[in-house]
Amino acid sequence: MLKTNVMRILEEHHINYKSYEYDPELAISGTEVANILHQDPQRVFKTLVTISKNKINYVFVLPVEKELDFKKCATSVNEKSIEMIPQKDLLPKTGYVHGGCSPIGMKKSFMTVIDISARNYPTIMFSAGKRGYQVEVNIDDLLGITGAKLASITKDE
């Protein structure tokens, strides 16, 4: 298995993780990734990058089956409003491509918010920084390494 920068960073910080590999051609959505890896989609998370009206980027990490509630997200970072970053800006800003974005190891450190539902599980899974690779990490370790905070950021069912 290839070792990604995310895995190297976790090892540098002595953080235990499990890694998973899958064929990215077989999984387009996060839900498909969860199914291929035989995981509960509520503990497989995706990483989304947003921008505020003030041109400040924020990172939000949420279960793959959920959608961002932009109003809750803006409130969580003390902004009036936020929106998704244009896809063409993702790689230059973060160093990651769509489908391989991780909250760990971005080119620059951005304020990160993880959905509060992550507390329901001892570990969560998210992209290892490359399509076809996932890592599973203890939520407290993830909060520590990213400096993230927990908040309710998803749309209610």
C-alpha positions, -999 to 999 in steps of 0.1 A, spaced: 0 0 0 12 35 -8 19 57 21 3 91 18 15 124 33 -15 121 57 -1 88 70 34 102 73 20 132 93 1 108 116 32 87 122 53 119 129 29 128 156 28 92 170 -9 89 162 -23 54 157 -43 49 126 -56 21 103 -53 26 65 -76 13 38 -72 11 1 -100 8 -25 -103 12 -63 -113 48 -68 -129 39 -101 -155 18 -82 -164 45 -58 -174 80 -69 -193 91 -37 -184 88 -1 -213 65 5 -199 42 -22 -165 43 -5 -182 33 28 -200 4 11 -168 -9 -6 -149 -8 27 -179 -24 45 -181 6 69 -210 24 85 -214 55 64 -221 76 95 -185 71 106 -170 77 72 -164 114 68 -158 138 39 -138 170 40 -153 201 23 -136 235 19 -156 267 19 -150 304 16 -165 333 34 -175 367 19 -143 380 35 -123 354 14 -114 333 44 -113 295 38 -128 271 63 -127 233 64 -157 212 74 -156 175 81 -189 156 81 -205 121 75 -205 112 38 -243 108 37 -249 143 52 -251 177 37 -236 209 51 -260 234 66 -243 266 55 -261 287 81 -249 264 109 -214 263 94 -212 301 92 -223 304 128 -197 279 139 -169 301 125 -185 335 134 -192 344 98 -224 358 83 -223 334 53 -201 309 36 -202 289 4 -183 261 -12 -149 270 -27 -149 268 -65 -136 233 -75 -109 249 -96 -95 265 -65 -93 233 -44 -60 220 -55 -41 253 -55 -55 262 -20 -52 228 -3 -29 206 -23 -57 181 -27 -80 171 -55 -117 166 -53 -124 131 -38 -90 131 -20 -92 161 3 -82 154 39 -84 177 70 -47 167 77 -18 180 56 -33 208 36 -8 233 21 -19 258 47 -37 255 81 -74 264 79 -99 267 107 -115 232 108 -149 221 122 -159 185 126 -195 175 129 -205 167 164 -217 133 154 -181 122 153 -184 119 191 -207 89 186 -178 68 175 -144 60 190 -128 64 156 -138 79 123 -126 74 87 -117 101 62 -95 105 31 -59 98 35 -52 127 10 -54 106 -22 -83 91 -40 -84 54 -32 -70 57 3 -87 62 37 -75 64 73 -93 56 105 -83 78 135 -94 84 171 -115 115 171 -95 131 200 -63 125 180 -79 142 149 -90 171 170 -56 175 184 -36 173 152 -59 196 133 -68 221 161 -104 215 150 -135 220 170 -168 201 171 -201 216 161 -234 207 146 -229 216 109 -252 192 90 -288 196 77 -314 181 99 -332 151 84 
